[in-house]
Amino acid sequence: MKPARVSVRLLRGSDARPAIIQRYTGKISGPLLDRIDIQIEVPAVPFKELRAGEVAESSADMLVRVERAREIQAARGQVNSRMPTRLIRRQCALDDTGERTLEMAMRRMSLSARAHDRILKVARTVADLDGSESVMAKHIAEAIQYRSLDRNYWN
């Protein structure tokens, strides 16, 4: 989407009214949005945080984790994004806490069946990056956080 008055005002620090933001983001249909696995807003980083000097995970370390996760996925037979629907329940099995977390999100955010499957696939990827054999509630919670457009503008 091209920049609009809303994005320019937000960058300048003024608060755009939620109705204006919703009208702008409403140009993306729900079914199209459902097909996007990860949807997050990336706000501008305040100057003080840029200059704080905190050490984040290096790109090299991140690359090692990603390569290891890809190896795990290859051993299962396919990358998570291409996981067929029939395998999702088996390879993304949840414990009771994870099941409740996902159910609550589905209900509160009025998510579709497609969004449900996308969340499970992303949670499986988060678990792979974490080196976990099973998908836990924390992985589901993180995957749900990556549905910020669903959460903020479409409900």
Contacts in CASP RR format, 6 or more apart in sequence:
PFRMAT RR
TARGET T0000
AUTHOR 0000-0000-0000
METHOD contacts of the structure
MODEL  1
MKPARVSVRLLRGSDARPAIIQRYTGKISGPLLDRIDIQIEVPAVPFKEL
RAGEVAESSADMLVRVERAREIQAARGQVNSRMPTRLIRRQCALDDTGER
TLEMAMRRMSLSARAHDRILKVARTVADLDGSESVMAKHIAEAIQYRSLD
RNYWN
1 24 0 8 1.000
1 27 0 8 1.000
1 28 0 8 1.000
4 24 0 8 1.000
5 20 0 8 1.000
6 16 0 8 1.000
6 20 0 8 1.000
6 21 0 8 1.000
6 24 0 8 1.000
7 24 0 8 1.000
9 15 0 8 1.000
9 16 0 8 1.000
10 16 0 8 1.000
11 44 0 8 1.000
21 153 0 8 1.000
22 153 0 8 1.000
25 149 0 8 1.000
25 153 0 8 1.000
25 154 0 8 1.000
26 153 0 8 1.000
26 154 0 8 1.000
28 149 0 8 1.000
30 154 0 8 1.000
31 114 0 8 1.000
33 39 0 8 1.000
33 149 0 8 1.000
33 150 0 8 1.000
33 154 0 8 1.000
34 112 0 8 1.000
34 114 0 8 1.000
34 115 0 8 1.000
34 118 0 8 1.000
35 114 0 8 1.000
36 149 0 8 1.000
37 81 0 8 1.000
37 118 0 8 1.000
37 121 0 8 1.000
37 122 0 8 1.000
37 146 0 8 1.000
38 122 0 8 1.000
38 146 0 8 1.000
39 146 0 8 1.000
39 147 0 8 1.000
39 148 0 8 1.000
39 149 0 8 1.000
39 150 0 8 1.000
40 145 0 8 1.000
40 146 0 8 1.000
40 148 0 8 1.000
40 149 0 8 1.000
41 148 0 8 1.000
41 149 0 8 1.000
41 152 0 8 1.000
65 129 0 8 1.000
66 129 0 8 1.000
68 128 0 8 1.000
68 131 0 8 1.000
69 125 0 8 1.000
69 128 0 8 1.000
69 129 0 8 1.000
69 131 0 8 1.000
70 79 0 8 1.000
72 128 0 8 1.000
72 131 0 8 1.000
73 79 0 8 1.000
73 80 0 8 1.000
73 125 0 8 1.000
73 128 0 8 1.000
76 91 0 8 1.000
78 84 0 8 1.000
80 121 0 8 1.000
80 122 0 8 1.000
80 124 0 8 1.000
80 125 0 8 1.000
80 128 0 8 1.000
81 121 0 8 1.000
81 125 0 8 1.000
83 91 0 8 1.000
83 121 0 8 1.000
83 124 0 8 1.000
85 117 0 8 1.000
88 117 0 8 1.000
88 120 0 8 1.000
88 121 0 8 1.000
91 124 0 8 1.000
92 120 0 8 1.000
92 121 0 8 1.000
92 123 0 8 1.000
92 124 0 8 1.000
92 135 0 8 1.000
93 134 0 8 1.000
93 135 0 8 1.000
94 102 0 8 1.000
94 135 0 8 1.000
94 137 0 8 1.000
94 140 0 8 1.000
95 134 0 8 1.000
95 136 0 8 1.000
95 137 0 8 1.000
97 136 0 8 1.000
97 137 0 8 1.000
98 135 0 8 1.000
98 136 0 8 1.000
98 137 0 8 1.000
98 140 0 8 1.000
100 137 0 8 1.000
101 137 0 8 1.000
101 140 0 8 1.000
101 141 0 8 1.000
101 144 0 8 1.000
102 116 0 8 1.000
102 119 0 8 1.000
102 120 0 8 1.000
102 140 0 8 1.000
102 144 0 8 1.000
105 111 0 8 1.000
105 119 0 8 1.000
105 140 0 8 1.000
105 144 0 8 1.000
106 115 0 8 1.000
106 116 0 8 1.000
109 115 0 8 1.000
109 144 0 8 1.000
109 147 0 8 1.000
109 150 0 8 1.000
109 151 0 8 1.000
109 155 0 8 1.000
110 155 0 8 1.000
111 119 0 8 1.000
111 147 0 8 1.000
111 150 0 8 1.000
115 147 0 8 1.000
115 150 0 8 1.000
118 147 0 8 1.000
119 140 0 8 1.000
119 143 0 8 1.000
119 144 0 8 1.000
119 147 0 8 1.000
120 135 0 8 1.000
120 140 0 8 1.000
120 143 0 8 1.000
122 143 0 8 1.000
122 146 0 8 1.000
123 135 0 8 1.000
123 139 0 8 1.000
123 140 0 8 1.000
123 142 0 8 1.000
123 143 0 8 1.000
124 135 0 8 1.000
124 139 0 8 1.000
126 139 0 8 1.000
126 142 0 8 1.000
126 143 0 8 1.000
127 133 0 8 1.000
127 134 0 8 1.000
127 135 0 8 1.000
127 136 0 8 1.000
127 139 0 8 1.000
130 139 0 8 1.000
132 139 0 8 1.000
144 151 0 8 1.000
END
